Amino acid sequence: MLSGAFSSISKISRIKCADMCLQTSCLSINYHSQNEECQLNTDSPYTNPVIVQEVQDWAIYFLQKDNDWEMVFRAMSNNGLRTADAWMGTPPPPTPVEEGCRLLTTSSTCTSIYRSEHLNTWNSENISEVKLELYKAGVRVVNIRFDGKGSNYIDWFGTNRLIDSGWKTMSKSRLFEHFSIYGFCWRKFYINQSFGGCSNDQGWMVVIDVNLESCSCRYDIQSDRPAFLFAPGEDITRWNNHNYDRADVLAIFIKR
């Protein structure tokens, strides 16, 4: 549930609670099914993920859209599930998923990966922009925005579609050795500048995925796969020096 509800109504169904939310400035609801108690919130897990709390018998429901952005994918680190395969739908994650699989924190239970059906209809979704975000302890630490017009669910993630990011040094004019979902070995969602021997590998972000073709550099050896690694400063990091940080959640959004 979210803390800080602005209104509370007793003895009301979940559907009516949700209808009330849609008619106000509410962005999410807390609902207690046994007591039939409804709480309306002005925040959502998108706008303020830090205030999400796991409370027994309470559930949170919220709009998947926030400021025209819609979450279409959410993966979590250290759960043994293949991030890239789930994005590709080979095989697709099971549905439905727990509510925690749609949150930008790891405070609620999630044993799967959230993959929206919109990935299967990407070409007809009239997507204008795509963004990838990484979160650590509920705080956004990576934000990369792409031009989604005329894209498909694979080629949106590339140099030629880059709009901006939180790294001041990342731009279309910068040299990229790798910038793709497929990446190299088990390095997926791989954005790398230099490549050629472990000590020369420098880049911005990489997902060290699960049970794929082996790479032999020190930073490939991660016990908590998948591992979402990113450069913590404003420029590239040298991966093999372990001068990187780790995120808990990887989320991808689309805007129409």
GIWO-V498692 format. One record per backbone hydrogen bond with DSSP energy under -0.5 kcal/mol. NH is the residue of the N-H (numbers start at 1). CO is the residue of the C=O. Records with the same first field share a line. If there is no record, write none. Layout:
NH = CO  CO
This chain:
3 = 51
6 = 40
7 = 40
9 = 38
11 = 35  36
12 = 36
17 = 13
18 = 14
19 = 15
20 = 16
21 = 17
22 = 18
23 = 19
24 = 21
27 = 41
28 = 41
29 = 61
30 = 39
31 = 59
32 = 37
33 = 31  57
36 = 32
37 = 32
38 = 9
39 = 30
40 = 7
41 = 28
48 = 44
51 = 48
52 = 49
53 = 1
55 = 53
58 = 55
59 = 31
61 = 29
63 = 27
66 = 69
69 = 66
70 = 254
71 = 64
72 = 252
73 = 252
74 = 114
75 = 250
77 = 248
78 = 224  226
80 = 225
83 = 81
86 = 82
87 = 83
88 = 84
89 = 85
90 = 85  91
92 = 89
100 = 109
101 = 98
102 = 99
103 = 100
114 = 74
115 = 113
116 = 72
119 = 116
120 = 117
121 = 117
122 = 119
124 = 121
125 = 122
128 = 255
129 = 255
130 = 146
131 = 253
132 = 144
133 = 251
134 = 142
135 = 249
136 = 139
139 = 136
141 = 134
142 = 134
144 = 132
145 = 164
146 = 130
147 = 161
148 = 128  146
149 = 128
151 = 148
156 = 152
157 = 154
158 = 156
161 = 158
162 = 159
163 = 145
164 = 145
166 = 143
168 = 166
169 = 234
170 = 167
171 = 169
174 = 171
177 = 192
178 = 192
180 = 190
184 = 187
186 = 213
187 = 184
188 = 186  207
189 = 181
190 = 180
191 = 189  205
192 = 178  190
193 = 202
194 = 202
200 = 197
201 = 197  198
202 = 194  200
203 = 237
204 = 191
205 = 191
206 = 229
207 = 188
208 = 206  227
209 = 186  207
220 = 217
221 = 217  218
222 = 220
225 = 223
226 = 208
227 = 208
228 = 247
229 = 206  227
230 = 245
231 = 204
237 = 203
239 = 201  237
240 = 198  201
241 = 238
242 = 239
243 = 238
244 = 242
245 = 230
247 = 228
248 = 135
249 = 135
250 = 75
251 = 133
252 = 73
253 = 131
254 = 70
255 = 129
256 = 68
